[in-house]
Structure formats: C-alpha cells, structure tokens
Amino acid sequence: MNRIDLRFAELKERKQPAFIPFLSIGDPDLKTSVDIIKQLEQSGASMVELGVPYSDPLADGPVIQRSSMRALKKHQVSIKDVMDVARQARNEGCELPFILFTYFNPVLQFGLDKIFAQLQESDISGLIIPDLPMEEDAEVRKLADEHNIHLIPLVAPTSNERIKKIVSRASGFVYCVSSLGVTGTRTEFHSGIDEFLKTVKESTSLPIAIGFGVSTHEQFARFAETCDGIVVGSALVRQVEEALPLFEQDVTRPQALLQIHEFVRKLIGSN
C-alpha cells in the first residue's frame, strides 16, 4: 500500500489533519535539506513535499522563487538531487511519505521512461506537476499507476465545472488551491473558499488538502475543521530563509533547526 494512503488512514483513526510542509530542496544545501526533513518529522509533519528548484516556477510566489534561485545558483539542484535527498533521509530513519513537486519540463528532460522507476526506487509516494493539464496527463498517469505513485491533482476555485472531472481521476489526495494566483502567505482567502471545499469534498472519496497561503495557527485550525490535510509552503520556506546565517556554521545549526521546530509546533498547535 502507498505510504500516503497509510498515513491518511492513520490520521483518520486519530481524527487529526495531515500537516504537509513544502521544502525547496537544496536551499541552503542538500545535506541541510535532509536535516530539515528529519526535523519536520520530529516536529509533527505527516508527509512532506520535496520541491524541485525551477527557473520558471509559474505557481510559486516570491519566497519560494528566491529559495529556488538560491538552490540553482549554488548547486544547480536537479530532480536526481531531490531523489537522492529523499533516499538519504530514508536511510537516516525518516518514515514520512515523500511527494515530489516539480514542473513538467524537468520531468520531460529527465525522461518519462525512467523517472517513475527512479521515483519508486527512491521511495517517493506522490508526484505533483502543477503545469500538467488534465487533458495531457494520460501517459504520465499510466506510468504513475504502474509504479504505485500517486499523481496528485491541483484544483482551484476557478475550476468550476472541471472539478468533478479532475477529482474523478485523482490519486492519493486532492490538492485544493485556497486562493487565486501564486503561492505566498495571506491574511484572506478566496471569498468562496468554504463552498469550493464543500464541492470538492462531495465530488471525491479521497482526502482533500488545502494549500497556497496558510501561515498561522488560526488559519491551520480553521481549515483543519473541513480538510484532511493542510499544506504549508511559503511560511516554512521563509523560516529557512531567515535561518540561513545560522545554517552556515556547525555551532549554530542546532539553533536554526530549533527555530523551525518552534515555528511548526506553534503553527499546528502542539507543545
């Protein structure tokens, strides 16, 4: 059984929402990304999105764009590097389900014929490709199914009549976009967000997760009442950005990881 399915089943038993952090892998470096993943697991993460840095990230706001540019400028981080990070974290005892977040061009460059076999070898359970439209995903979906990897769709408040069709082909969970535009922290969400979430939930038996903008405990708690999972990206990536000077020295690395721990525990409301 896929790790994502097992984790959502466990959380349903405990009546808890999944906390799904997003990381830009390679910012500030690959070893630190492994350490942050392990810290997130200790702090209460349910699964983690491993973001592949990309030079033209259409769905990403300024915080994630900056982190991607740092990773590309310093290390030229690739899909292979991100899979290596997943493998290393697993070798060091991490049990979190991993979800690869990347755009379609890097997938094509890697090669559809080999990427899914290597994702499977790296024990990556899910794949999100935000710029791959439903109408063009047949080959990718077939390969994902063959390798027991969930191809997770994004559905937005503007999807309207497409919602039922998108979620009917979903796998793993449905990623609901909370707001129009790119990622980034927000004080307000789309005015019809609750009706949108209700429509999605009525259209699928899969878990639904919400992302794009959640950054505070109050927002997390609000969506925990109606969603099975909450994705937090920009707010966490900003924590990494603010801790960059601390990550540069071995003596201050524990302090940087502690700051991330404290942010997560405050966000999800745990001691």
N, C-alpha and C positions, 0 to 999 in steps of 0.2 A: 504493500500500500504506500502511496506517496506520502512523504513526511508532512506536507501541507494539510492533507486530509486528516492525518492522525492528530496533528496539533489542534486543528479546529474542533475535532471531536472531543479531545481532552478539555479544551476551554469551554465547550458547550456543557459538559458534565459539571464543570465548576462554576458555570454561569458567569464567565469572565470574557471580556472582549480581548481580541488579539492586539497587542501593541506591535506595530510593524515599522521599525525605523528604516530610513533610507540613508545609505552612505555613498559618497563619491569615493570609489576605491582609488588608492594611490595618493590621496591628499591627507597628510603631507608625504607619506611614502607607503610602500606595500606592507612592510613589517608593522608599521603603526596601524594600518587598516586591520590587520589580524588581531592586534591587541584591542582595538576599539570594538570589534565584533565580539570578542570574548567578554569584554566589559559590559557590553549591551546585554548579553545573555545573563550575566550575573545580576544586572540591574533590573531585569524583568521583561526583556524583549521576548516575543513569541516566535518571530521569524524575522528575517532581515532582507531588505532589497539591496543588492550589490549593484551600484550604479557604474556603468562603463563610461569613463570620460569621453566626451564627444565635442568636436569643434563647432557644430551647428545644432545645438540642442533646442529644437523648436518648442518643446513643452516646459523647458526649465527657466526659472526666474533667475535674477542676478546673483543670488547667493550660491546656487548650485552651478551656475555658469562660471563664477570665479573659481570654485573648487575644481571644476573640470579643467579649466585653463591652467591652474597650478599643477595638476597631476600630469597634464600633457606636456607642459613646458619643462617640467623637471624630469619626468620619467618616460614620456610617450606611452602611457599606460594603455594596454590593449585588452581585448576580450580574453586572450590567453592569460594575461597577467591576473585578471579578475578571477578566472577559474583557478589559477594557482593559489590565490589568496583563499578561496573557498576550500581548496584541498588542504592548505596549511592549517586553517582554522579547525577543520575537521580532525586533522592529525593531532592537534593540540587539545582535543577533547570537546570541541563545540558540537552541540546536538541540535542547534537551531536549523529549521528549514531555510534554504537559501533560494532567493528569487533573483535572477539576472534581469537587470533593467538596461536595455540598450536600444539604439535606433537601428533601422533596417539596413542601412548602408554598411555598417561594420559587420552585420550578420552575413550579408552577401559577400563581402570581401573575405571573410573567414571561410565561407563555403557551406552551403546548406547540406552538402553531402557528408560533412564531417563535424559540424558544430554540435549537433544533437548527441552524437556518440560521446563527444568530449564533455558536454554538459552532464551527461549521465555518469561518466567516469569520475567527474568532479563532485558528484552527489549534490547537484543543483536541481531543485524540485520544480521550479517555475520559471517562466520567461514572460517578460512584458516588453512589447515593442510598440511604443505609443504612436509611431507614424506608419504602422502597417494597417491599412483599412480592411475591414471585414471582407470586402469584395475580392481582395487579393491575397488572402491568407491560406488558401486551400493547401498548398504544398507544405507550408510551414506547419499548419495544424496536423497534417497527416504524419509528418516526421515527429512532431511533439508527442502525438498519441502513441506512436510506435516505440518511443523511448521512455514512456511514463513520465513525461514532463508536462506540467500544466501550462498552456498558453492562456495567459490571463488578460482579458479584455478591459479596456477603459471605456466607460460610458459616462457621458456628460449630460448636464441638464438640457442642453440643446439637441440631444439625440432624438427626442420626441418619438415619432413612430418607429424609429430604428431600435428602440430599447429592447423590445421583445425579441427581435431577430438577433441582436448582438448577444443577449444573455442566453438565448437558446443554444448557442454554440460555445458558451463559456466553459472553462475548466478550472478547477481549483477554488477560485472565488471571483466575484465581480468587483472590479475596482471602480468605485463611483467618484467622479471628479466633483469636488464640492463647489467650485467656482469657475467662472469663465476666465479664460486667459491662461497664463503660465503659473508654475509653482511659485510659492512665496507665502510668508506669514500674512495673516489677515485678521482684521478686527470684526469684519462682517462677511457673511457668506451669501450666495445666491438667494434671492428672496423666496424662491420656490423650492428650497432645498429639501424641506421635510416631505412635501408632496412627491418630489422626484425620488427620494429614497423609498418612499412607500410604493411607488410604481415599480421600481426595480425589485424590491423585496417580493412583491406579488407576482413578479414575472419569472422567478427562479427559485429553485430549492437549494441553490448553493449559498454559502456565506457571502455577505456583502461587506466590503471595506470602503472606507471613505478616506480621501487624501486631498492634497493641494490646499494647504493653508492652516492646518491645525498646529497650534504652537503653545497653547496654555492648558493648564489643568481643567479650567472651566469648559473649554471647547472639547477637550478629550472626554470629560464626564458627560457632556451634552450628547455627543454622538455615540457614546457607549450605551446609551439607553435604546438606540434604534439600530445600531450597526454591529456586526460581528467582529469587525476589526477597524483599527484606526491607523493610518499611515502618517508618519511624521518625517518630513524630509528637510525642508529649508531651515527650520528651527534647530534641528540637530546639527546640520552641516555648519550652521553659524557657530554653534558651540565649539566645533572642531576648529573653525577658523580663528575664533578668539583665543583658543588654547595653543595655536601654532608655536608661539615663542617657548612655551613650556615643553612641547614635544621635542624641541631641538636639543635639549640637554637630558642625559640619562637621569640626573639627580632630580629633575623636575617633572619627568614623565608621569610618575605616580600621581602628582598633583593634577595634571591635565586629565588623566583618566578619572580621578575623583570628581572633577568638575562635571564631566559627562555623566557620571553616576548620579550626582546630586540633581542635575537637570532632569534626567529620566525619572528618578523617584518622585520628584515634585510634579512632573507632568502627569504621571499615571496615578499619583495619589497613594504612594506606598512609603513606608518608613524605611 
